[in-house]
Amino acid sequence: MKKIKFILIMALAVISFNACEENDDLVFTAAPVGEFEFVNTFLSEYVLTPQTSSNVAERFVFNDAEFGVPTNINYQLQYSALGDFSDAQNIGGESMSNEIGLTVGDFLSLATEAGLDNDPDTEASNTGTFAFRVRAYPGDASSTTEQFSPVAALTAVLPEIVAGGGGSEYEISEWGVVGSGYNDWGNGGPDGLFYTTSESGVIVSYVSLIDGQIKFRTNNDWGSGDDLGDAGSDGVLDQDPDNNINVTAGDYKITINTNDNSYTIEPYSWGVVGSGYNDWGNAGPDGKLYYDYTTDTFKASLKLVDGEIKFRSNNDWGSGDDFGDAGLDGVLDQDADNNITVTEGHYLITVNFNTNEYSIVEADVWGIVGSGYNDWGNDGPDFALTEIQENILYGDIATLIDGEIKFRSNNDWGSGDDFGDADLDGVLDRDADNNITVAAGLYRVRVDLNDNTYQLNKIQ
């Protein structure tokens, strides 16, 4: 890669460095500037990826600027490509707070504008160091009375593109979960899917169950001859009489080893928790992550609010599985102070628990709205559907009441996405009088926006 050298010359500091030579020392000389200075410690480098663009890359925390008379002080984060701030760019709006956040997306845009590139086939560098400062001023932004903090030099790294990669090699198995605990013995939609794994003969299913009984069959067909339960409750599947398996409501991981018919059923779920979603679990369950076998990842389409989030298993702080991102590098960890800052909006969240990589990307979130769910949006947010694969939306278990529903995006009638089914033919449309009548009960919901087909499978 070509080495890019930046020379930054500032009124208060001189910085010179080579962006790609690891042994070059950053030289920083600053004149005294009083107490208006940064008080936080900056990272040695900031790894920037599009997948984490909504995350906060850094918080600039600083002492008050003093102007000698009582007045309201505003602060503005600035960036300079030249280093002398003759080309100063303001990043975000003004703030009266002593903390200003810089998102990964904003930092990535600045790095890209400066010529950084993560394609190993180009001559551009994928690493560079950039200058930031905070401007303080009384009154509005046009004020000519101003102070500037010392300059902070932040090193950005764009991970090189790795050839290959790609998705999962897992496939849908012929086996499925059937029963009163899943789909009313087949009367409430298709059986719960099993997926192949990297271990030959071992298949896995991630299912939400209700109180009842289950067993396992192939191809959604009682006539297949493959009908397995566990009469002896010994963890080995059999075809004996009275072999239904009792289950209680919850999210589970079911694993079957078809080599010896052994199986396990264990509580298993991952979700989003935090002040940015459910008040750290005090305002309802965590935002459920659904399994996508095509990428071997877990996903959730959610509306978030300003705050912080992390990921935990089984809606339980005591599970031992409690992940955030202290380094803000797009990789989950269990370090201290690892909450992930988020801003209000609608997002698709993806987590790869094989590598602990994750992404939080702005995206449309489709949901169920209506008198049959939330009084047409007047009684809480819509029931969110997760985009498991492109344009394939799924949600369970939705508790509906007698009434009417339809589908819309982003909890917003003004989004332009407002679908019902006027003909009741299982295909969504925008025709007049297209509300869908539903009866009270529990439903599994699937929508395919590729052809606008949908399923409302009542399981109880």
C-alpha positions in Angstrom: 0.0 0.0 0.0 1.1 3.6 -0.6 2.2 5.5 2.5 0.3 8.7 3.1 2.0 11.4 5.2 0.0 14.1 6.9 1.7 17.3 8.2 -0.6 19.1 10.7 0.5 22.6 11.7 -1.7 24.4 14.3 -1.7 27.6 16.2 -1.5 25.7 19.5 0.3 22.5 18.5 2.5 20.9 15.9 1.9 17.3 14.9 3.9 15.4 12.3 3.6 11.7 11.6 3.6 9.1 8.9 0.3 7.3 8.7 1.7 3.9 7.8 5.1 3.6 9.5 4.4 1.9 12.8 7.8 3.0 14.4 7.3 6.7 13.8 6.5 8.6 17.0 3.8 11.2 17.0 5.3 14.5 18.0 2.9 16.8 19.9 3.8 20.2 21.4 1.1 22.2 22.9 1.1 25.7 24.4 -0.6 26.2 27.7 -4.4 26.7 27.3 -5.7 26.9 30.9 -8.3 24.4 32.1 -10.2 24.1 28.8 -8.8 20.7 27.9 -9.8 17.1 27.3 -10.0 15.0 30.4 -10.7 11.6 28.8 -8.1 9.1 27.6 -8.1 8.4 23.8 -7.5 5.0 22.3 -4.4 4.1 20.4 -6.4 3.5 17.3 -10.0 3.4 16.1 -11.2 0.5 13.9 -13.9 1.8 11.6 -16.3 -0.5 9.8 -19.6 0.4 7.9 -21.3 -2.3 10.0 -20.8 -0.3 13.2 -21.4 3.1 11.6 -24.2 4.0 14.2 -21.9 3.3 17.1 -20.1 6.0 19.0 -16.4 5.9 18.1 -15.2 8.3 20.8 -16.6 10.7 23.4 -14.7 14.0 23.7 -15.0 15.0 27.4 -13.5 18.3 28.5 -13.5 20.9 31.3 -15.5 24.1 31.1 -14.2 27.0 29.1 -14.2 30.3 31.1 -15.0 33.7 29.6 -14.9 35.7 32.8 -18.6 36.6 33.0 -21.6 34.4 33.6 -23.0 33.3 30.3 -24.3 30.3 28.4 -21.3 28.5 26.7 -21.8 26.4 23.6 -19.3 23.9 22.3 -18.7 22.5 18.8 -16.5 19.6 17.7 -14.2 20.5 14.8 -12.0 18.6 12.4 -9.2 19.7 10.2 -7.6 17.8 7.3 -4.8 20.3 6.9 -4.1 20.6 10.6 -4.1 24.4 10.9 -7.9 24.4 11.0 -8.1 26.9 8.1 -10.3 24.2 6.7 -12.1 23.5 9.9 -15.3 21.4 9.6 -17.9 21.3 12.3 -19.1 17.8 13.1 -22.6 17.6 14.4 -24.6 20.4 16.1 -23.6 22.7 18.9 -23.8 21.4 22.5 -23.9 22.9 26.0 -22.6 19.7 27.4 -19.0 18.9 28.4 -19.2 15.7 26.3 -19.5 15.4 22.5 -19.7 12.1 20.7 -18.2 11.2 17.4 -19.9 8.2 15.6 -18.0 5.6 13.7 -20.0 6.7 10.6 -18.8 10.3 10.9 -15.2 9.3 11.5 -15.4 6.9 8.6 -16.7 9.6 6.3 -13.8 11.9 7.3 -11.2 9.1 6.8 -12.7 8.3 3.4 -12.6 11.9 2.3 -8.9 12.1 3.3 -8.2 9.2 0.9 -8.0 6.2 3.2 -9.0 2.9 1.5 -9.3 -0.6 2.8 -8.9 -2.3 -0.6 -5.5 -4.1 -0.6 -5.4 -3.9 -4.4 -5.1 -0.1 -4.3 -2.1 2.1 -3.4 -4.0 4.1 -0.8 -3.3 3.7 2.9 -5.9 2.1 5.3 -4.5 3.9 8.3 -4.2 7.6 9.2 -4.2 10.1 12.1 -6.6 13.0 12.2 -6.9 16.2 14.2 -9.9 17.2 16.4 -10.6 20.1 18.7 -13.5 21.7 20.5 -14.5 25.3 19.9 -16.2 27.1 22.8 -18.1 30.4 22.4 -20.8 32.4 24.3 -24.1 32.9 22.5 -24.6 31.6 19.0 -22.2 30.1 16.5 -21.6 33.6 14.9 -19.8 34.8 18.0 -16.3 36.1 17.5 -15.4 35.5 21.1 -14.1 32.0 21.3 -11.7 29.5 22.8 -10.3 26.3 21.4 -9.2 23.1 23.2 -5.9 21.5 22.6 -5.8 19.2 19.6 -6.5 15.5 19.9 -4.9 13.3 17.3 -6.9 10.1 16.6 -5.7 7.3 14.5 -8.2 5.6 12.2 -7.9 2.1 10.8 -10.0 0.7 8.0 -9.7 -3.1 8.2 -8.5 -4.5 4.9 -11.0 -6.3 2.8 -10.5 -10.0 3.0 -11.2 -12.1 -0.1 -13.7 -14.9 0.3 -15.6 -15.0 3.6 -19.1 -15.4 2.7 -22.0 -17.0 4.4 -22.9 -20.2 6.1 -22.9 -23.7 4.5 -25.7 -24.8 6.8 -29.0 -26.0 5.3 -32.6 -26.7 6.4 -33.0 -30.2 7.6 -36.0 -32.5 6.7 -36.7 -32.7 10.4 -39.1 -30.4 12.3 -40.7 -29.7 15.7 -44.4 -30.4 15.9 -46.9 -30.5 18.7 -49.3 -28.5 20.9 -46.2 -26.8 22.3 -45.3 -25.5 18.8 -47.9 -25.5 16.1 -51.1 -27.2 17.3 -49.9 -30.6 15.9 -49.5 -29.1 12.5 -52.8 -27.2 12.4 -51.1 -23.9 13.2 -48.6 -23.7 10.4 -45.4 -25.6 9.4 -43.2 -27.4 11.9 -40.3 -25.6 13.5 -37.2 -25.8 11.4 -34.0 -27.8 12.1 -30.7 -26.8 10.5 -27.6 -28.9 9.7 -24.4 -28.0 11.5 -20.7 -28.4 11.0 -20.9 -31.8 12.8 -22.2 -34.6 10.6 -25.6 -35.9 11.7 -26.2 -33.2 14.3 -29.0 -30.8 13.6 -30.2 -27.8 15.7 -33.5 -25.8 16.0 -34.1 -22.5 17.8 -37.7 -22.3 18.7 -40.2 -20.4 20.9 -42.5 -22.9 22.6 -45.7 -22.6 24.6 -46.9 -25.0 27.3 -47.7 -28.3 25.8 -46.1 -31.3 24.1 -43.8 -31.8 21.1 -42.2 -34.5 19.1 -40.2 -34.6 15.9 -41.2 -35.6 12.3 -39.8 -35.3 8.8 -41.2 -33.1 6.0 -44.2 -31.9 7.9 -45.8 -35.2 7.3 -47.3 -37.8 9.7 -47.2 -40.3 7.0 -43.5 -40.1 6.5 -42.9 -42.9 9.0 -40.4 -40.7 10.9 -42.2 -39.8 14.1 -39.9 -39.6 17.1 -40.6 -38.7 20.8 -39.1 -39.9 24.1 -41.4 -42.3 26.0 -38.7 -43.0 28.6 -37.7 -39.4 29.1 -34.1 -40.7 28.9 -32.8 -38.2 26.3 -32.9 -40.8 23.5 -35.6 -40.5 20.8 -37.9 -43.5 20.1 -41.1 -44.5 18.3 -42.7 -46.1 21.4 -46.3 -45.3 22.4 -47.0 -42.3 24.5 -43.7 -40.7 23.6 -44.8 -37.0 23.5 -42.3 -34.7 25.2 -43.7 -32.2 27.7 -42.5 -28.6 27.4 -43.1 -25.2 29.0 -43.3 -21.8 27.4 -40.0 -20.2 26.5 -37.2 -20.0 23.9 -35.1 -23.1 23.4 -32.3 -24.7 21.5 -33.1 -28.3 20.5 -30.2 -30.4 19.3 -30.6 -33.9 17.8 -27.8 -36.3 17.0 -29.4 -38.4 14.3 -26.4 -40.8 14.5 -27.7 -42.2 17.8 -31.0 -40.4 18.3 -29.8 -38.6 21.4 -31.2 -35.1 21.9 -31.2 -32.1 24.3 -33.7 -29.3 24.9 -32.1 -26.3 26.7 -33.4 -22.7 27.4 -31.7 -20.5 24.9 -32.2 -17.0 23.7 -30.1 -13.9 23.0 -31.5 -10.4 23.2 -30.8 -6.7 23.2 -31.1 -5.0 26.7 -30.4 -1.5 27.9 -31.6 2.0 28.4 -31.7 2.2 24.6 -34.4 -0.5 24.4 -36.1 -1.8 27.6 -34.8 0.1 30.6 -32.2 -2.6 31.3 -35.0 -5.2 31.4 -37.4 -3.3 33.7 -39.7 -2.4 30.8 -40.3 -5.7 29.2 -38.3 -8.6 27.7 -35.1 -8.1 25.7 -35.3 -7.6 22.0 -35.1 -11.1 20.6 -32.4 -12.1 18.2 -33.6 -14.6 15.5 -31.3 -17.2 13.9 -30.4 -16.8 10.2 -28.9 -20.1 9.0 -27.7 -18.6 5.7 -25.1 -16.6 7.6 -25.0 -18.5 10.9 -25.8 -15.3 12.7 -28.5 -13.9 14.9 -30.6 -10.8 14.0 -33.1 -8.4 15.5 -35.0 -5.6 13.8 -35.8 -3.1 16.6 -36.7 0.5 17.4 -34.1 1.9 19.7 -34.1 5.1 21.7 -31.2 7.3 22.9 -29.2 5.4 25.5 -27.0 2.3 25.8 -27.4 -1.3 25.0 -25.6 -4.6 25.3 -26.5 -8.3 24.6 -27.3 -11.0 27.2 -28.7 -14.5 27.1 -32.0 -15.8 28.4 -33.2 -12.3 29.7 -31.0 -13.0 32.7 -28.1 -11.0 34.2 -27.1 -14.1 36.1 -26.6 -16.2 32.9 -22.9 -15.2 32.7 -23.4 -14.2 29.1 -23.3 -10.4 29.1 -21.6 -8.7 26.1 -20.8 -5.2 25.1 -18.1 -3.5 23.2 -15.6 -1.6 25.4 -13.2 -1.0 22.4 -16.0 0.1 20.1 -14.3 -2.0 17.4 -17.3 -4.0 16.3 -16.3 -7.0 18.4 -18.2 -8.0 21.6 -16.4 -8.4 24.9 -17.0 -8.7 28.6 -14.7 -5.9 29.6 -15.6 -3.2 32.0 -17.6 -0.1 30.8 -18.6 -1.9 27.6 -22.1 -0.5 27.1 -22.8 0.5 23.5 -24.2 4.0 22.9 -27.1 4.2 20.5 -29.3 6.9 19.1 -33.1 6.8 18.5 -34.1 5.1 15.3 -34.9 1.8 13.6 -32.1 -0.7 13.2 -31.2 -4.2 12.0 -28.8 -5.7 14.5 -26.7 -8.7 13.5 -24.5 -10.8 15.8 -22.0 -13.5 14.9 -21.4 -15.5 18.0 -18.7 -17.5 16.3 -16.5 -14.4 16.0 -18.3 -12.0 18.3 -18.6 -9.5 15.5 -21.7 -7.4 15.4 -23.4 -4.6 13.5 -26.1 -2.0 14.2 -27.3 -0.6 10.9 -30.2 1.8 10.2 -33.0 -0.1 8.4 -36.7 -0.2 8.0 -38.5 -2.2 10.8 -41.8 -3.7 9.8 -44.4 -4.4 12.3 -48.0 -5.4 13.1 -50.4 -2.5 13.9 -54.1 -2.4 14.5 -57.0 -2.8 16.8 -56.0 -6.4 17.1 -52.7 -5.5 18.6 -51.9 -1.9 19.8 -55.0 0.2 19.1 -53.6 1.3 15.8 -50.4 2.6 17.4 -52.0 4.4 20.3 -51.2 1.7 22.8 -47.4 1.2 22.3 -45.1 0.3 19.4 -46.0 -2.1 16.7 -45.1 -5.8 17.0 -41.7 -5.8 15.3 -40.8 -8.3 12.6 -37.1 -9.2 12.1 -35.6 -9.3 8.6 -33.9 -12.7 8.9 -32.9 -12.8 5.2 -33.3 -10.1 2.6 -37.0 -9.1 2.5 -38.0 -12.2 4.6 -39.6 -11.0 7.9 -40.4 -13.2 10.8 -41.9 -12.7 14.3 -43.1 -14.9 17.1 -44.9 -15.1 19.3 -47.4 -12.2 18.7 -50.3 -12.0 21.1 -53.3 -10.6 19.2 -56.8 -9.8 20.3 -60.1 -9.8 18.4 -59.9 -7.0 15.9 -58.1 -5.9 12.7 -54.4 -5.5 11.8 -52.2 -4.6 8.9 -48.4 -4.1 8.4 -46.4 -0.9 8.3 -42.8 0.2 8.6 -41.0 2.2 11.3 -44.2 2.7 13.5 -45.2 5.4 11.1 -48.3 5.9 9.0 -46.4 8.4 6.9 -43.7 6.0 5.9 -45.6 5.0 2.7 -45.4 1.4 3.7 -48.9 0.4 4.7 -50.1 -3.1 3.7 -53.2 -5.1 4.3 -55.1 -7.8 2.3 -58.3 -6.6 0.7 -58.9 -9.8 -1.1 -57.9 -12.1 1.8 -55.8 -14.1 -0.7 -52.6 -14.2 1.4 -51.0 -11.4 -0.7 -50.5 -8.0 0.8 -51.8 -4.9 -1.0 -52.6 -1.2 -0.6 -56.2 -1.4 -1.7 -59.0 0.3 0.1 -60.6 -1.6 3.0 -57.6 -3.9 3.3 -57.6 -4.4 7.1 -57.1 -8.1 8.1 -59.5 -9.5 10.7 -57.9 -11.6 13.4 -59.2 -13.6 16.4 -57.6 -13.5 19.8 -54.7 -15.9 20.2 -51.0 -16.5 19.8 -49.5 -16.2 16.3 -46.3 -16.9 14.3 -45.9 -14.3 11.6 -44.0 -14.5 8.3 -43.9 -11.9 5.5 -42.1 -12.2 2.2 -41.7 -8.7 0.7 -40.3 -10.3 -2.5 -43.8 -11.4 -3.5 -45.8 -9.7 -0.7 -47.1 -13.1 0.6 -47.7 -13.5 4.3 -48.7 -16.0 6.9 -50.5 -15.5 10.2 -50.2 -18.9 11.8 -52.4 -19.2 14.9 -50.9 -21.7 17.3 -53.3 -21.3 20.3 
